[in-house]
Each structure stands twice: as structure tokens, then as C-alpha cells.
Amino acid sequence: MDALDPFRELARTQDERIDLTRAALAVARIEHPDLDVDGEVARLDSLAARSGAAGSRGPQAALDRLVAFLFDEEGFRGNDKEYYDPRNSCLNDVLDRRLGIPITLSVLTIEIGRRVGVEVDGVGLPGHFIVGARLAGRRVFLDPFDGGAILTPERAEEIAARAVGRPVKLEEAHWAPCSKHQIVVRMLRNLKGIYAKRQDWDRALGVVDRLLVLDAGSGIHQRDRGTVLVRMGRLHDGAKEWERYLTRFPGAADADGFRDELRKVRQQLGSRN
């Protein structure tokens, strides 16, 4: 099977029909190509069954049980010491190590919640990812990276401000539930940044190729594909991607900078002839 096939299927699947567990594990296969996806799904099923949350009396009790089980008893926590370790972005590694970043710990909470009847959705704050649980017509926001701590709007603003390095005023739109497509795209974008930071260009290219399948309308991924190819020494291929990007988005804020980069690459290619 082509490595991009799960993402092609994901791109044409209605959001409510997406299995987020399998989608997250498809992301993990970039780091773990031979991952046993069915086996990892069974591990999540077993974790949910052991939680005991499904037998709780009422949604609040079920949520409390879910949070206590995942973060107190099982010890899932945010990996603030090695935040940019790619294993933090792989759901199977999160299950193995009990460590993750905000979005993978949120996916874990969402998917265990789904299995035990607790309605949890993802919320993409600026620079940070949390979850919202629906309880009898109201939403309660929790931070899985911080042990499932309940978030007030003020506390959420503090966390977002620290993440982006400037004051943040959260608007109503910031609290909207993320679609499953959006969650997977955000997972991939995080992983792209991690591989770029580590100069692991082969895997970075794999991430960008998946983003191009899921988020084809964004020129950013085409631009980044050109950058990754140039970093890999594939100057001709990289120049072609930058040309396509500049043709599609001639007025982009970074267009002039990439025209300069493209000129330099063409000069390098010309000097080889």
C-alpha cells in the first residue's frame, strides 16, 4: 500500500466518519513505518475498558473518572523536558512512554472519551491544544498537557500567551471545536517543524507530502516542499516547487524572499552546466 493512501482516504471522508485513532496512527507511521495499527487500536480499546468510566453515573462523574484514570492512575503527562522529540507526536509512543505534547494527549483524551461515552472535542488555542468536554449543555475545558487540569478563560489566555510569546486575548472563535481533519493537519504541521528542527529532511518531506494530500489548497505546503527538497540537495526539484508556489501566490508576503532564493538556486544549477 502506498504510504499516502490513508491520507487520500482521509481527505475524501466526511469528518464525522473519520476514525481519529487510526488517523493519528497513520501520522505515527511516518516515524514507525511498520507500525501495527490494529494492535495499537486494541491497546486503546483495552485502556478505555480498564478506565471504568463507562459505568459512571452521569457525564460529570464519567469525565472525572476518565481524567483521574488517564492522568493520575496511568500517569500520562506532558513532556516539557524533551518537547521536540518526534515520539511525542506518535500515539503509539505516547501509549508506551506515557509522555506526549498537547495535541497527542488531547487525541488520547478524545478517543478514550469516545469509547466510554464522554463527548470530548479538540480546541486549538494559539500555540496550545486543549480539549472541551460537553456536560449537560455546557462545556468544560481541560488541559491534557497539564494532567487534565480545568481551564478558566483567564488561565487559557496565560497559557496561550506563554506559548506564542505575546499577550493573547481569546475570542469566541478560539473555543470552537476542531474538526478531525484540522486535528490531523495540526499534528502533521507540528511534526514537520520537529523534523525540520532536527534536519531530518527525508521524514520532513514525507510529512509535507501528506499535508499536500490533506490540505491541498494551502500554498504553504508547496513552498515548504521546495524548501525541503533544496535542503536535501535536490535543487532542480525544489526550484520547480518554488516556481509553482510563486505562480499560484505571486502576492504572498514571503514571495519576494523566495524569488531571491529561487534566483540563487538557478545560479547554482547554472554553474553546474
Beta strands, then each sheet from edge to edge (+ up, - down):
strand 1: 77-78
strand 2: 99-100
strand 3: 120-125
strand 4: 128-135
strand 5: 138-143
strand 6: 149-150
sheet 1: 1+ 2+
sheet 2: 3+ 4- 5+ 6-
end
